Amino acid sequence: MQASKRRVVRPKHGERRFTGSGVTGKTREPVIAIVAEPHFRAPEQPAALVAALRAAGYPPVILNPDSCGDASLAKIDLIVARGRSPTLLSLLARAEGKGVRTINRCAAIVAARDKVEMSRALALAGLPTPVTHRGTLASMADAFAANEYPLVIKPVFDDELHGVRVVRDRDELLSLAWPHPLAVGQSLVAGEGVELKLYVAGTEVFAAAGPSPLAGGPAQAPQPVPVSAPLKELAFRCGALFGLEIYGVTCMMNGETPIVMGVNAFPNTHALPGASEMVARFVIERAHAHVAVRRG
């Protein structure tokens, strides 16, 4: 008997076959947008993500959080955001209200803004994190015991290392020239001065390790390291705690134990090979899945 001929149905123009994340069948091309605060537009991210999306055939729309109107949001399926300014968070909230998929979501970015609240949430979840307090320098001098020094003093909301100081005792803390009314104080982890960074997009994890910038030695770029099962579990627990999808976890190594110093929404990847492509794959999969849900 002659075998029956199978009809091959090719995607129409503007459609693409997609099978990621359990989604199958025809979906139209999703419209992906990138929004970032001005001071985040020059660093590697999100510039590297923009390049990776273009290389994959998904050139993103670039939004300005200060001037994006609702008419622009109506044409977009998914927004990737880097930043936490009031205007950017307002844009994400408006987009989510109109059914636009956002990464990270507005509520997740807000949950990861405050370092002290973050530290409390990590501790309550049973994750290893150092003692942390927020307040004036004088109030922190009263809050920390002598055996909890040295301290790392940071701005309350800034994720970058600009302005971070290390103080060795109470007198040094009280004499510190600090330009802000409040600060965050965190016990410096005793160890070998090794900083471990975990970069996560969905279920993929990259890791890099190098000398901590707080150790005072020469600056060195972190180098990729293998990601063990325990490190993956640690990263996923941190992300789930704050509802983040693209994020970084900064740890200081105390022997073999990683101590979580902070969790950042959408960090720089320090040019780790393949990291931006990892993020782009995740974004494209989420965009296609969202379009399929909208069609349904």
Secondary structure, 3 states (H helix, E strand, C coil): CCCCCCCCCCCCCCEEECCHHHCCCEEECCCEEEEECHHHCCCHHHHHHHHHHHHCCCCCEEECCCCCCHHHHCCCCEEEEECCCHHHHHHHHHHHHCCCEEECCHHHHHHCCCHHHHHHHHHHCCCCCCCEEEECHHHHHHHCCHHHCCEEEECCCCCCCCCCEEECCHHHHHCCCCCCCCEEEEECCCCCCEEEEEEEECCEEEEEEEECHHHCCCCCCCEECCCCHHHHHHHHHHHHHHCCCEEEEEEEEECCEEEEEEEEECCCCCCCCCHHHHHHHHHHHHHHHHHHHHHC
